[in-house]
Amino acid sequence: MHFDASSVVPLYHQIAQQFTAGILSGAFPEESQIPSTTEVARSYAINPATVLRGMNELVDAGVIEKRRGVGMFVVQGAQAKLAAAQQAEFFAAQVPRVVRQAKALGITAGQLTAAIEGEYNHE
Amino acid sequence: MSEIKFKNVTKRYGNQQVLRGVNATWEAGKIYALLGRNGAGKSTLLRIVNNRTFATGGAVTLDGKSVVENEAAQNRIFLMSAAQLYPADRKLTWLFALTRQMYGDFDDELAKHLLAAFELRDSAKLGQLSTGYQTIARLIIALCVPCDFVLLDEPVLGLDAPARELFYQELLATYAQRPRTFVIATHLIEEVATLVENVNVLAGGEIVLAEDVATVLAKGRIVSGPAGLVADYLRDTPVMRKQALGGMLTAYTLDAPLERPLPAGVTLDAMDLQRLIIELTRGERHEK
């Protein structure tokens, strides 16, 4: 994990993002325990309140859960949930951004579609 | 919940007015950064809390009672500063025992852990320690006292970068285990930016900013682009400073109108804590 204190992304949200990436990549498998707030706070010299706020984003999203007296665990189905959320975010935020940029550069819908199809075929 | 409260605290040294009316609250169980230019009065403020000097006016209270010559309150407050002098021929073990006597308790287990982590022997004589190790000895004591309010004045003076990082990690480890209030006065803003929950900025003898770090950074932005577009985007937004270069304008604001669409050609960059403090205290006269 890596955190950037000078990023526009608030630190607590970076915590949530890093754990999200870890769960999606399988580094934190479903049903497994994730590092404690204290462990993350200590390892990266980040205030525990900040770490907790980031983890609570994932608790609220139903991706991790607290098990009393044991710690935080990745819930069953977390990967699918996160993947769906990221897809939704892609269509809601990334696509409009690319289209805005394309428009600003005078690229037509046809040109953009052709470029996207080209990329898919290239893969 | 316990708290230390400052009400209109002033301090005058001769004809020099260092503090002009400090109002602030330090709550239980939070980590604060106390920031300001050289000579802003950070050390003075900490020394007033710990009765090493006295305010000219105003009041500092712990749970509503003045801290002045209040032994019960002072037993709950610890100030670590570079000014502490110890007898050169005594050993570290002697200092730990003395501290236990003064504060009624001392976390021996943590002290042992920290000695090992920093590779310091408790049989070392105080006079033989290098500048860095004297700081480490003081830090170990500050983390092991049972006090609810631990004030650290330039805590990492003379420490190399790995030792500083180790200290920040150990501070958070013990804080997580036993939450208490830490107030860190430092110039190494970048290093404590992620560590602290709240920030107090001292300028012109007053606290000019007392805020949750996440909140203050949420809307702090550096806006740059063609002057007309930047002005149009910011409109009536308060700006700390503007810098023009030809037709380009850079504006520093704590309250960026993030809800407005950003005109093409204008960029928004994050303002980190260090940049924010520089902009906030830029005009401060440099004195000592």
Interface residues (C-beta under 8 A of the other chain):
Chain A: F3 A5 S6 S7 V8 P10 L11 Y12 T37 T38 A41 R42 S43 Y44 A45 I46 N47 P48 A49 T50 R53 A104
Chain B: K30 I31 E165 Y168 Q169 L172 A173 Y175 A176 Q177 E190 A193 T194 L195 V196 E197 A214 L217 A218 R221 A264 L268 D269 A270 D272 L273
